[in-house]
Amino acid sequence: MTLFKMIKAGFLILLGSVLFACASGDSPSGTQAEVQEVQTQLLGDMPLPQGAKIVGGESIIIGRGDQWVGRAVINALQGATDVYAFFQSEYPKAGWNTVSAVKAKTSILVFTKGDRTATVEVSEGSFSGPKTIIVITSSPKNANVISPTKR
């Protein structure tokens, strides 16, 4: 391993340990206003459909507010079509630019804002669970991605 890669790996571990603010457990509880406040603190400028809740045990949120990175798994009360329409409508209002939007069994929307990228996956839930499952992945737009080397 080169010195650069070792320094980079050390930095990433340090950054992860310093910023790690992973939601844990099940969905937040409390009044709707309390849940909304916690979710806004975690996700910042990424609005969610009314009544939606982050599933802490399935989410990895590093940091918080407008600079978080990771994956947020969210249960929504509305159907997948309504949730898809919500993201198409509300994210541009919050300053996000739509890069692509594909409506399918699992719909995918990609947004950018400043130096950030957000990918939103919308899929139908189960009969006994939430109506819709949303997965939001947030990362820096120009993240330095290193491809695995072949051996």
N, C-alpha and C positions, 0 to 999 in steps of 0.2 A: 504494500500500500504506500503510495507516495505521501510525502509530508503534507502537501496541499489537501489530499483526501482525508488524512488523519485530523488536520486542523478543522476541516469542514465538518467531519463527523462529530468531533468534540464540540464544536459550536452548536450544531443541531441538537445534540443531547442536552447541552447547557440551556439552550433556548427553550427546548421542550420542557425541561424541569422548572425553569423560571416562569414560563407562561402557562403551564398546564393548569387549566381550570375546567376540567372535564365535568360535565353534568353527570351525576350518578343517580342510581335508583330508578324508580318509575317516573311517570309524568309528574310535573310539579302540582302541588295541591294548594288549596286556599280559594279565595274568591276569584272571580274572573279577572278583576282588576289587579290583584296580587300576582296571579299567574302571568298576565300580560306584562307587568312591570319586570318580572324576573326574565322573561323571554326577550324583552326589549334590551335589557342590560346585557344578555348573552349575545344576541344576534344584531344589535344595533339598528342599522338602517334597512334591514330586511323585513318588511312587513309579512305577517302571517294571516291566513283567513280567520275570521271570527271563530273563537272557541277551539282553535288548534292548540295542541300541546306537544312540547318536545318530549320524546321518549329518552330519558336520561341514560338508561342502561344500554341503549343501542347507539348513542351519539358520542362523538369524540370532538369536543370543542376546546381548542387551544386559544387562549386569550379571551377577549370579549369585546363587545361593542362593535365599532366599525372596522376593526382590524382582526377579527377572529379568523382562524383557519381550521379546517377539519370537515367533519360531516355531522349534520344535524338530522336526525330521523324524527319526523313529526306526524302525529295522527290528526286527521281533520274530520270534522263532522259532515262536511258537504261532499257531494259526489265528485268524481274525478273530473268531469267536464267543467263543473263550476269552479273547482280549484285551479284547473288549467287557465280558465278565463280570468280568475283573480290575479294570477301571476302575470299574464299578458297585459292586464290593465294597470295593476297597482305598482309593479316594479318600475316601469318608465316614469310614473308620477313621483317615485322616490329617487329619481335620478339615474336609474340603471338603464343601460342601452341594451336592446335585444340584439344578440348576435345570431341566434337561430332558435327556431321553435318547431318542434315536430310533434304532432298530435297522433298518438297511437295507443295501443294497449298499455304500454308504459311510455308516457309522453316525456319529452326532454326539452327543456328550455335552457339557453345559455345567455347570461347577461354579463356585462362589464360595467364597471364604474371606477373611474380613476385608474389606479394600479391593481384593481381586484377583478377576479372572475368568479361568478357563481353559476353552478350547474344545478338545475332543479329537475328532479325526476318525480313524476306524478303517476301513481298507479292505484288501481282499485284495491280496497281492503278486503277483508273476509266477511262472511255473514255474521260471525260472532264478535268481530273486532271493529276497528274504525272503518268508516266508509271509504276513506282515502288515506294512503300513505305517501308522504312527501319526504324526499331525501334531498337536502341542500348540501352541496359540497362547495366550500369557499376556499380560495387560495389566491396568492399574488398572481397577477396576470402574466408576468414574465419570470415565473419561477425557474430557477436553474435546475433542470431535470437531467439526471445522469442515467443513461441507459445502462442496464446490466451488461457486463462483459461476458462473452461466450468463452467457455473453457474447452 
